[in-house]
């Protein structure tokens, strides 16, 4: 069993890295959500280095099981943190809410850029910028993805 733990852990870490990447992408990597992707990749690299040293009959070969279990525990904590930290609304949700509230046709190609909100909402500071068209007029809206607050940016 101990010989199978290292490859199984590697597969789990790779799947978790993909999970974080896909999950972060839905939120347009707002508030540095992509950093969650890096941690399983670093752990995966550590497992790779460990595997190479184990194949060379290194003195650290006996800690394989404990190291793999530690990686899995860290990843479980990361998943829990990611689920707590991610916003309540994806960019697609925000576009629908803005379109419903303001009666505009959202221009998806121009929406989604993350901008720093100078009003400094509590802990998170990034907002979705949503561009909508009302007739010939193009309007811009800020959408705060953690609470669902939105505001129209006045055209100059």
C-alpha positions as CSV (number, residue, x, y, z in Angstrom):
1,X,0.0,0.0,0.0
2,X,2.8,2.5,0.9
3,X,4.2,2.2,-2.6
4,X,0.9,3.2,-4.2
5,X,0.4,6.2,-2.0
6,X,2.9,8.5,-3.8
7,X,1.3,8.0,-7.3
8,X,-2.2,8.3,-5.9
9,X,-1.3,11.5,-4.1
10,X,0.3,12.9,-7.3
11,X,-2.9,12.3,-9.2
12,X,-5.0,13.9,-6.5
13,X,-2.7,17.0,-6.5
14,X,-3.0,17.3,-10.2
15,X,-6.8,17.0,-10.2
16,X,-7.0,19.6,-7.4
17,X,-4.8,22.0,-9.3
18,X,-7.1,21.7,-12.3
19,X,-10.1,22.1,-9.9
20,X,-8.7,25.4,-8.6
21,X,-7.8,26.7,-12.0
22,X,-11.3,26.0,-13.4
23,X,-12.9,27.3,-10.3
24,X,-10.9,30.5,-10.4
25,X,-11.5,31.0,-14.1
26,X,-15.3,31.2,-13.5
27,X,-14.6,34.3,-11.3
28,X,-12.1,35.8,-13.8
29,X,-9.3,35.2,-11.3
30,X,-10.6,37.9,-9.1
31,X,-8.8,38.7,-5.8
32,X,-5.9,36.5,-6.8
33,X,-7.8,33.3,-6.7
34,X,-5.3,31.8,-9.1
35,X,-2.8,31.6,-6.3
36,X,-4.8,28.6,-5.0
37,X,-3.7,26.7,-8.2
38,X,0.0,27.2,-7.5
39,X,0.0,25.4,-4.1
40,X,-0.9,21.9,-5.4
41,X,1.5,22.4,-8.2
42,X,4.4,23.2,-5.8
43,X,3.4,20.2,-3.7
44,X,3.3,18.0,-6.8
45,X,6.8,19.2,-7.7
46,X,7.9,18.3,-4.1
47,X,6.5,14.9,-4.6
48,X,8.4,14.6,-7.9
49,X,11.7,15.5,-6.2
50,X,10.9,13.2,-3.4
51,X,10.2,10.4,-5.9
52,X,13.5,10.9,-7.6
53,X,15.4,10.8,-4.3
54,X,13.5,7.7,-3.3
55,X,14.5,5.9,-6.5
56,X,18.2,6.7,-5.8
57,X,17.9,4.9,-2.4
58,X,18.2,8.1,-0.5
59,X,18.0,8.2,3.3
60,X,14.6,10.0,3.1
61,X,12.8,7.1,1.3
62,X,11.0,5.9,4.4
63,X,8.9,9.1,4.9
64,X,6.8,8.5,1.7
65,X,3.6,7.7,3.5
66,X,3.7,10.6,5.9
67,X,4.7,13.1,3.2
68,X,1.8,12.0,1.0
69,X,-0.8,12.1,3.8
70,X,0.5,15.6,4.8
71,X,0.0,16.8,1.2
72,X,-3.5,15.5,1.1
73,X,-4.3,17.2,4.5
74,X,-2.9,20.5,3.1
75,X,-5.0,20.2,0.0
76,X,-8.1,19.5,2.0
77,X,-7.5,22.7,3.9
78,X,-6.9,24.5,0.7
79,X,-10.2,23.3,-0.8
80,X,-12.0,24.4,2.4
81,X,-10.3,27.9,2.2
82,X,-11.0,28.2,-1.5
83,X,-14.7,27.5,-1.0
84,X,-14.9,30.1,1.8
85,X,-12.9,32.7,-0.1
86,X,-14.4,32.6,-3.6
87,X,-17.0,35.2,-4.4
88,X,-20.8,34.5,-4.3
89,X,-21.3,35.6,-7.9
90,X,-19.5,34.5,-11.1
91,X,-19.0,37.0,-13.9
92,X,-21.9,35.3,-15.8
93,X,-24.2,35.8,-12.7
94,X,-23.1,39.4,-12.5
95,X,-23.9,40.1,-16.1
96,X,-27.4,38.7,-15.7
97,X,-28.1,40.7,-12.5
98,X,-26.9,43.9,-14.1
99,X,-29.0,43.3,-17.3
100,X,-32.0,42.6,-15.1
101,X,-31.7,45.6,-12.8
102,X,-30.7,48.2,-15.4
103,X,-32.4,46.8,-18.5
104,X,-29.3,46.9,-20.7
105,X,-27.8,44.4,-23.2
106,X,-24.5,43.3,-21.8
107,X,-21.6,43.4,-24.1
108,X,-19.8,40.2,-23.0
109,X,-16.6,40.8,-25.0
110,X,-16.0,44.1,-23.1
111,X,-17.1,42.9,-19.7
112,X,-15.2,41.0,-17.1
113,X,-12.1,43.0,-16.6
114,X,-11.1,43.2,-13.0
115,X,-10.5,46.7,-11.7
116,X,-9.5,47.9,-8.3
117,X,-12.4,49.5,-6.4
118,X,-11.3,52.6,-4.6
119,X,-14.2,52.5,-2.2
120,X,-12.4,49.6,-0.6
121,X,-15.1,47.0,0.3
122,X,-14.0,45.4,3.6
123,X,-11.7,42.5,2.9
124,X,-11.9,42.1,-0.9
125,X,-11.2,45.0,-3.3
126,X,-11.8,43.7,-6.8
127,X,-15.0,44.2,-8.8
128,X,-16.3,43.1,-12.1
129,X,-16.6,45.8,-14.7
130,X,-19.6,45.1,-16.8
131,X,-20.4,47.0,-20.0
132,X,-24.0,47.2,-21.2
133,X,-25.7,48.9,-24.1
134,X,-28.9,50.8,-23.8
135,X,-29.9,51.9,-27.3
136,X,-26.8,53.6,-28.7
137,X,-25.4,54.5,-25.3
138,X,-22.7,52.3,-23.7
139,X,-22.8,52.2,-20.0
140,X,-20.4,50.8,-17.5
141,X,-21.3,49.1,-14.2
142,X,-19.3,48.0,-11.2
143,X,-20.4,44.7,-9.6
144,X,-19.1,43.6,-6.3
145,X,-19.1,39.7,-6.5
146,X,-19.1,39.0,-2.7
147,X,-22.3,40.8,-1.8
148,X,-24.0,41.5,-5.2
149,X,-23.8,45.3,-4.8
150,X,-23.7,47.1,-8.1
151,X,-23.4,50.7,-9.3
152,X,-23.5,52.5,-12.5
153,X,-20.4,54.5,-13.4
154,X,-21.5,57.8,-14.8
155,X,-20.2,58.7,-18.3
156,X,-18.1,61.8,-18.5
